[in-house]
């Protein structure tokens, strides 16, 4: 499985391409479709931005995603840190 990130001009356009493993998000003034699918999946109308994977998926396990938005001003930094989960 791979994480596919595609950009769209409108939310309606992204919704039209969204399948059961997709999520439409509006962030930083843009519309994004994030989809978990096999390596060869392609959106019908979106502009491919990134493809991340393969993801370490275990058959029979349930997965969820949490999306966040952060805005760094020029020359702003964050200290090195870790997270307790994936």
C-alpha positions in Angstrom: 0.0 0.0 0.0 1.1 3.6 -0.8 0.0 7.0 0.4 -0.9 9.1 -2.7 -1.2 12.9 -2.4 -2.9 14.8 -5.2 -3.8 18.5 -5.5 -7.1 19.8 -7.0 -8.5 23.2 -8.0 -11.7 22.7 -6.0 -13.2 20.5 -3.3 -15.9 19.3 -5.7 -13.2 18.1 -8.1 -11.4 16.2 -5.3 -14.6 14.7 -4.0 -15.4 13.3 -7.5 -12.1 11.3 -7.5 -12.3 10.2 -3.8 -12.7 6.5 -3.2 -13.4 4.6 0.0 -9.7 5.0 1.1 -9.5 8.7 0.3 -9.8 11.8 2.4 -10.3 15.3 1.0 -8.6 18.1 3.0 -8.4 21.9 2.6 -5.2 23.3 3.9 -3.1 26.5 3.2 -5.6 27.6 0.6 -5.4 24.4 -1.4 -7.5 21.3 -1.8 -5.8 17.9 -1.4 -6.9 14.3 -1.9 -5.0 11.8 0.3 -5.5 8.2 -0.7 -4.2 4.9 0.6 -4.1 2.4 -2.4 -1.7 0.1 -4.3 1.4 1.5 -6.0 -0.3 1.8 -9.4 -3.3 3.8 -8.3 -3.8 7.2 -10.0 -6.4 9.9 -9.5 -8.5 10.7 -12.5 -8.2 14.5 -12.4 -5.7 15.5 -9.7 -2.1 16.7 -9.9 0.2 14.1 -8.3 2.3 15.8 -5.6 3.8 12.8 -3.8 3.7 9.0 -3.4 4.9 7.6 -0.1 5.5 3.9 0.4 5.4 1.1 0.6 3.7 1.4 3.9 4.2 -1.4 6.5 0.6 -2.7 6.5 -0.3 -5.8 8.5 -3.3 -7.9 7.2 -6.2 -7.8 9.6 -5.0 -4.7 11.5 -7.2 -1.5 11.7 -5.5 1.8 10.9 -6.5 5.4 11.3 -4.9 8.8 10.3 -4.8 12.2 12.0 -4.1 15.2 9.9 -2.6 18.4 11.2 -1.6 21.8 9.7 1.4 23.8 10.8 2.6 27.2 9.5 6.3 28.1 10.0 7.4 31.7 9.2 10.7 32.2 7.4 13.7 31.1 9.5 11.4 29.6 12.2 12.6 26.2 13.6 11.4 23.6 15.9 13.5 21.6 18.3 14.3 18.0 17.5 11.7 15.8 19.1 10.1 12.4 18.8 6.5 11.0 19.0 5.4 8.0 20.9 3.5 6.4 18.0 4.1 5.9 14.2 
